[in-house]
């Protein structure tokens, strides 16, 4: 090969190499441009995805607000749990509730002939009742004022009759207001303050609340061992008519109360009225409480002073004790009546479905007015028309065993023995000086 051909071939190869290089550079530039374009598209897609996510989150938040608004606007119902069926929301609520107590009792001296009877009487432990209670918040915040009310009716489970014929809401018919700083202020027919958990309900028997509170509820008058309740009464019995009641639970454990019942005698502001003050203190494992009541009944003065309390000695044993002093003016020729009464009881609550109660009480009356049949009158009865008096003691030993199926249904066995001395005769014993009662029953709360 000549030198000229070699030179020409070398030149051709060089040109081919330069052409290939140029072609490769163009391809790389094109690939780079395509990659940049793809990256731009991916970035735009990411922005779109982020925008879509933000819209979705906003939609979720709006849905939450809408659901909350619907929940606030539409009432919700809560299932029965022994505390009633409640319909309401954060601003308004109404609760339907009740209690049915059915008992079979055997007792001696059931009539003036001393005969015995076995039959279903008026409920042994608690009056059968149904009621509606509710509240309306007038504002928001911890100290907002609420309007509150209660309507409660008592009936007889054995007959279905009203407990007080012609009076549908014989237990409660009141309206009031409540707030954290104000306390609870109610107007109308309601419990006498002295029998409530703000006062003697914490020690009157072993069945009530161990802690003082502003709620209603206290021992009843449906059998022989629940007669102490009359000392916690008023000019209109163990409930007050035309009443104004204030109660407040303070942060330091104090619970205070005051009540006034207006008289309804035209021209006499005080006749038929009564006033009560109460004070209690809740300790770590004990409660101390007391009250004082003054009533004007037919222009005669009736007064009670009481003090007592309870102690939870351990998870098993609670002990309750209390003292009552009662005085009543009577016809001038007969002089005043003076009573002293005391009570001691205990409640045993072992683990499991059973609990046990045992108690003893003494009511000692001096110069007490008698009914027309010759029985000692209850405390706070009208003494203006009495013509005879008597003195003596009334004592009652009682006990019970409860079996709780759950928190709303329970069965019980119970007994009591009433004894009287000297001239004290109790209407329940029909002129006899003793009476024994034995009961088996069932209670259901809704």
Order of alpha helices (4+ residues) and beta strands (2+ residues): alpha-beta-beta-beta-beta-beta-beta-beta-beta-beta-beta-beta-beta-beta-beta-beta-beta-beta-beta-beta
